[in-house]
Amino acid sequence: MVVEIELFGQLQSQVPRCQTLQIEESTTIKEVALRLGINLNFVGLMFLNGVQCEEDELITTDGRLCFFPFMSGG
């Protein structure tokens, strides 16, 4: 399967902002993050094909995975 990954905010400083990965079926989002060197302690939201997801969810189809850092402001 192929998954497109996009990082936002300060997560972009860890790895390239956009990339494409070839992954095995039933790979978790956490496994993708570890493969890319993304520290999940800095990830506030994750979306798979436009739907919010959790790190232990399986990626079962080609798609787009987005990682967003925690937001702050006032």
N, C-alpha and C positions, 0 to 999 in steps of 0.2 A: 504494500500500500504506500501511497505518497501522502504526506501531510505538509502543508505550508504552515510555517511558523512566523508569527510577527510579535515583536516585543515593543512595549511602550514605556515612556518615562525613563527613569534611571536604569531600568533593566537593559536598555540598549547599550549601556557602557560595558556590560558583561560579555556579550556576544553580538554578532551582526544582527541588525534590526529585523531583516527578512531573510528567510532561508527555506529550503525545501529538503525534507528528509525522506528516505525510503525506510519504512519500518515494517516489522513483522505484524501479522494479524494478532489482535488481542494484546497490544502493547498499552500500558497505562500512561496517563499523562505524566505521572511522576517519573516514569522511566525515560520519557522523552526529555523532560527537564534535566534529569541527571546526565543524560547523554550530551546535552548541550552545555552543561556546566552552569545551569541556572539555579541559584540558591532559592528554594521555595519559601524560605523564611522572609524574603522580600517581595513575594507575590501576594497581592491582595485579591485579585480576581483572575479567573481563567474562563475562556469561552471556546467551545468546540463547535464549529459551524453555526456560530451566532447564539448558542445556548450556554448559559453559565454552567460550569461543571466543577467537579472536585478532582483532586490529584490522583485518587485511586480508581477513577473511571477508565474503562477500556475504550480505546480508539478502534472502532470496528469498520470504518469506511474511510476512503480518501476524504480529505477535508482541510479545514483551516483552523489552526489552534493559535489563540492569542493570549498573551500573558500581560497583565497590568499590575503595576506596583500599588502599594497602599497609597491612598490619597490623603492629603492633608490640606488644610486651609482654614479660612475663617471668614 
